[in-house]
Amino acid sequence: MSTASPYNKDFPVSWDQLHRDARALAWRLAEKGPWEGIIAITRGGLVPAAIVARELEVRLVDTVCVASYDEKSQGQLEVLKAATGAGTGENMLIVDDLVDTGRTAKLVREMLPNAHFATVYAKPAGRPMVDTFITEVSQDTWIFFPWDLELQFAKPIVSTEGGD
């Protein structure tokens, strides 16, 4: 049984680009603060949260760990770890790398309803769950983050050669 992928575009993100975009997120968030702490959504939110924490001089960083054990069929989300001592999220900043469908964001928002939700990249389906983001990409785009990539040959988008 074969399932068609809902993604037909690729958006590779380099370490440099992610760093620039996370700093741009911090610039937008600086005027909305001050923030008492940052809650990173693991695993993708760890790197952007570290950059934002550095840029905003925030020392209190916690995590919310959410897993989906059946990602191919959009399985149930499971909270592996909640943020400790964050209450309802007042004056707290939630940081993630991407909001896609919005399922994880919705779950975390229910846990921390008063927190400010920020993400580097946003897709249309999840965008309503986010307060601040930097770049919107189409729903049918798969974002390749630098921690998921290795250097190798990339085929041209349009190839004039007949074979592989």
Wavefront OBJ file of the C-alpha trace (Angstrom):
o trace
v 0.000 0.000 0.000
v 1.464 3.331 -1.037
v 0.506 6.706 0.345
v 1.102 9.863 -1.617
v 3.081 12.496 0.206
v 1.277 15.798 0.846
v 4.626 17.544 0.262
v 5.760 18.345 -3.265
v 8.209 21.179 -2.551
v 11.491 21.117 -0.623
v 12.832 23.988 1.465
v 16.339 23.206 2.758
v 17.493 25.466 5.593
v 21.223 25.911 6.278
v 22.714 26.555 9.708
v 23.459 30.139 8.631
v 19.919 30.755 7.464
v 18.402 29.234 10.599
v 20.651 31.423 12.749
v 19.674 34.576 10.821
v 15.977 33.695 10.968
v 16.093 32.878 14.703
v 17.853 36.221 15.342
v 15.161 37.972 13.290
v 12.584 36.247 15.505
v 14.421 37.561 18.569
v 14.338 41.115 17.146
v 10.565 40.900 16.793
v 10.175 39.433 20.267
v 12.445 41.989 21.980
v 9.858 44.739 21.674
v 7.084 42.450 22.976
v 8.931 41.473 26.184
v 10.409 41.429 28.722
v 10.230 37.671 29.084
v 10.711 35.768 32.339
v 11.630 32.569 30.536
v 11.555 30.529 27.367
v 9.933 27.155 26.839
v 11.342 25.237 23.888
v 9.189 22.612 22.192
v 11.459 19.635 21.663
v 13.183 18.668 19.661
v 12.952 21.191 16.836
v 12.545 24.219 19.080
v 15.772 23.627 21.009
v 18.152 25.362 18.593
v 15.946 28.410 17.863
v 15.168 28.730 21.591
v 18.882 28.785 22.432
v 19.490 31.549 19.887
v 16.484 33.578 21.055
v 17.502 33.117 24.711
v 20.991 34.422 23.955
v 19.740 37.416 21.984
v 17.134 38.391 24.585
v 19.402 37.694 27.587
v 16.928 35.154 28.978
v 18.548 32.628 31.328
v 15.525 30.560 32.329
v 14.943 27.971 29.591
v 12.685 24.954 29.989
v 11.217 22.385 27.607
v 7.917 20.832 26.699
v 8.534 17.420 25.165
v 5.823 16.168 22.824
v 5.955 13.003 20.719
v 3.774 11.501 18.024
v 4.516 7.811 17.771
v 2.766 7.294 14.471
v 3.742 10.343 12.458
v 2.880 8.808 9.073
v -0.775 8.590 10.025
v -0.726 11.632 12.330
v -0.989 9.557 15.496
v -1.879 10.726 18.959
v 0.323 13.353 20.558
v 1.840 12.403 23.878
v 3.307 14.853 26.368
v 6.542 13.288 27.602
v 7.446 16.295 29.780
v 5.582 19.471 30.693
v 7.241 22.773 31.576
v 7.826 23.030 35.313
v 6.866 26.120 37.241
v 5.496 27.967 34.203
v 1.940 28.191 35.530
v -0.338 29.437 32.760
v 2.627 30.856 30.845
v 2.279 34.510 31.867
v 5.385 36.431 30.633
v 6.740 33.214 29.134
v 7.791 32.667 25.551
v 7.175 29.361 23.757
v 9.633 28.774 20.898
v 9.470 26.160 18.144
v 11.168 25.747 14.787
v 7.976 25.236 12.778
v 4.218 25.147 13.086
v 2.837 22.807 10.430
v -0.657 21.457 11.086
v -0.896 23.233 14.443
v -1.619 20.063 16.423
v 1.431 20.348 18.697
v 0.973 24.108 19.038
v -2.663 23.638 20.066
v -1.684 21.106 22.718
v 1.050 23.342 24.153
v -1.236 26.407 24.045
v -3.785 24.489 26.117
v -1.045 23.787 28.675
v 0.218 27.407 28.716
v -2.697 29.589 27.561
v -1.102 32.915 28.557
v 2.299 32.335 26.957
v 3.416 34.031 23.742
v 3.937 31.440 20.994
v 6.768 32.162 18.542
v 8.116 30.055 15.720
v 10.670 30.582 13.001
v 8.616 29.058 10.170
v 4.834 28.787 9.818
v 2.521 26.972 7.437
v -1.050 28.194 6.783
v -2.811 25.386 8.706
v -0.878 26.094 11.897
v -0.366 29.832 11.587
v -3.475 30.800 13.615
v -1.879 29.091 16.643
v 1.211 31.349 16.505
v 1.622 34.895 17.833
v 4.934 35.685 16.098
v 6.777 34.038 13.211
v 9.375 34.983 10.584
v 8.739 33.067 7.365
v 5.574 31.500 5.985
v 5.924 28.517 3.672
v 3.179 26.729 1.755
v 1.452 23.753 3.350
v 2.834 21.410 0.675
v 6.458 22.303 1.458
v 8.740 20.014 3.457
v 11.326 21.971 5.440
v 14.689 20.254 5.756
v 16.376 21.574 8.890
v 20.178 21.572 9.104
v 20.239 18.898 11.810
v 18.451 16.561 9.379
v 20.815 17.121 6.440
v 24.226 16.054 5.229
v 26.179 17.367 2.280
v 25.646 15.469 -0.965
v 24.984 16.074 -4.654
v 21.698 17.801 -5.447
v 19.995 17.096 -8.772
v 18.937 20.187 -10.764
v 15.253 21.089 -10.566
v 15.033 20.738 -14.341
v 17.461 18.264 -15.857
v 18.420 18.171 -19.529
v 19.917 14.710 -19.165
v 17.732 11.683 -19.794
v 19.139 9.332 -17.145
v 19.756 9.306 -13.435
l 1 2 3 4 5 6 7 8 9 10 11 12 13 14 15 16 17 18 19 20 21 22 23 24 25 26 27 28 29 30 31 32 33 34 35 36 37 38 39 40 41 42 43 44 45 46 47 48 49 50 51 52 53 54 55 56 57 58 59 60 61 62 63 64 65 66 67 68 69 70 71 72 73 74 75 76 77 78 79 80 81 82 83 84 85 86 87 88 89 90 91 92 93 94 95 96 97 98 99 100 101 102 103 104 105 106 107 108 109 110 111 112 113 114 115 116 117 118 119 120 121 122 123 124 125 126 127 128 129 130 131 132 133 134 135 136 137 138 139 140 141 142 143 144 145 146 147 148 149 150 151 152 153 154 155 156 157 158 159 160 161 162 163 164
